[in-house]
Amino acid sequence: MRYLAAAVLVLAGVQCAAQVPKVPGLDCNPKIIAIYDAGPNWNNSNQYVPQHLDFLRAQLKKGTLAVGGPFLGGEKPGGLMVLNVADPRDAEALLQQDPFVANKVVTYTTRVWAHCRAESAAPAK
């Protein structure tokens, strides 16, 4: 059953990324995923790390960044962020403020994603 629900979510996302699938037992909300890859100025990234981290901390505090972090392993540098915005234009405006983006340390792609969790159980009577 778990795999069926996952397949429904994947297919729903492929058919219409802007629509959040309605799946019994799940509460789904749209988010934007941003995937960072090394950009043309990656070799100079160290000089922008403090400003990039300040940007991330500020977004976490505002609630516009749900979670994020670098990819591990070192074979392909980059990272992933889950943004608490549903509109790709809002994500674009936000990402352009990141010093890593502004200074071409990274390039990025975005995807609309349905963040799904189990619905809360009704309170016992």
C-alpha positions in Angstrom: 0.0 0.0 0.0 2.9 2.4 0.8 4.3 1.9 -2.7 0.9 2.5 -4.3 0.6 5.9 -2.4 4.1 6.8 -3.6 3.2 5.9 -7.2 0.0 8.0 -7.0 2.1 11.0 -5.7 4.7 10.6 -8.5 2.1 10.4 -11.2 0.1 13.3 -9.8 3.2 15.4 -9.8 4.0 14.5 -13.4 0.5 15.3 -14.6 0.3 18.7 -13.0 3.1 20.0 -10.8 1.0 23.0 -9.5 -1.8 20.8 -8.2 -1.3 19.1 -4.9 -2.6 15.5 -5.0 -5.4 14.5 -2.8 -4.5 11.1 -1.3 -6.6 9.6 1.6 -4.7 9.7 4.8 -2.1 12.2 3.6 -1.9 16.0 4.1 0.0 17.5 1.1 1.2 21.0 0.6 3.2 22.5 -2.3 6.8 23.5 -1.7 9.6 24.4 -4.0 12.8 22.3 -4.1 15.9 24.1 -5.1 18.9 22.0 -6.2 22.2 23.8 -6.2 25.1 22.7 -8.5 28.6 24.1 -8.7 28.6 27.3 -10.8 31.3 29.0 -12.8 32.6 30.8 -9.7 32.7 27.6 -7.4 36.4 27.8 -6.9 35.9 31.2 -5.1 33.1 29.9 -2.9 35.0 30.2 0.4 34.8 34.0 0.2 31.0 33.9 0.0 30.3 31.2 2.6 29.7 33.6 5.5 27.2 35.7 3.5 25.5 32.5 2.2 25.1 31.1 5.7 23.7 34.5 7.0 21.2 34.3 4.1 20.2 30.8 5.0 19.9 31.6 8.7 17.7 34.6 7.9 15.4 32.4 5.7 15.1 29.8 8.4 14.2 32.4 10.9 11.5 33.9 8.5 10.2 30.5 7.8 10.8 30.7 4.0 13.4 27.9 4.2 12.1 24.7 5.7 15.3 22.6 5.4 18.5 22.6 3.4 22.1 21.5 3.3 25.0 20.4 1.2 25.3 17.1 -0.6 27.8 14.8 1.0 30.5 12.7 -0.5 32.3 15.4 -2.5 31.9 13.7 -5.9 29.5 16.4 -7.1 29.3 19.6 -5.0 26.0 21.3 -4.4 23.1 21.2 -2.1 19.3 21.1 -1.8 16.8 23.4 -0.2 13.1 23.0 0.5 11.4 26.4 0.4 8.1 27.2 2.1 6.8 28.9 -1.0 4.3 27.5 -3.5 4.9 29.9 -6.4 8.0 29.4 -8.6 8.2 33.2 -9.1 8.5 33.7 -5.3 11.2 31.0 -5.2 13.1 32.7 -8.0 13.0 36.1 -6.3 14.2 34.5 -3.0 17.0 32.5 -4.6 18.4 35.5 -6.4 19.1 37.1 -3.0 21.4 34.2 -2.0 25.0 35.5 -2.3 26.0 32.1 -3.8 23.6 32.7 -6.6 24.3 36.4 -7.0 28.0 35.7 -7.3 27.7 32.6 -9.6 29.1 30.2 -7.0 26.1 28.0 -7.8 23.6 27.4 -10.5 20.2 26.0 -9.5 17.1 24.3 -10.8 13.7 24.4 -9.0 10.8 21.9 -9.0 7.4 22.2 -7.4 7.1 19.4 -4.9 4.1 18.0 -2.9 5.3 17.7 0.7 3.0 15.0 2.1 2.6 13.9 5.7 0.2 11.5 7.5 -3.0 13.3 8.4 -3.3 13.9 12.1 -5.5 11.4 13.9 -8.8 12.8 15.2 -8.6 13.4 18.9 -10.1 10.6 21.0 -13.5 11.3 22.6 
